[in-house]
Amino acid sequence: MADVRVKGRDGSERTLDANGALPLMEVLRNAGCGVEGTCGGAMSCGTCHVYIADAWAARLPPKGEDEQMMLEALGDFVELRPGSRLSCQIPMTEELSGIEVEIAPAA
């Protein structure tokens, strides 16, 4: 089991248990953190946009071309940061236990 430290849009902080090998998007959505994930992980909606803390960003798989294109499109509506990622593209593993995530504003 991996822990996910989440900062909500309202500034509240909480720690979630990520059971199984779910994508981070599903962990956040199932916990009611404001992540919708309406496309189910197809990288076509951007509703799972999060900011990954700098200390964790390098530990993640690199962004693919489709993810980068969706993030660039989101940049017209919300702030992008170096740690901007689509949480549907982050598989939760034990190695990521303790990851720090901030929920990005809704586009």
Secondary structure, DSSP 8 states (H G I E B T S, - for coil): -EEEEEE-TTS-EEEEEE-TT-BHHHHHHHTTSS---TTSSSSSS-TTEEEE-HHHHTTS----HHHHHHHHHHTTTS---TTEEEGGG-B--GGGTTEEEEE----
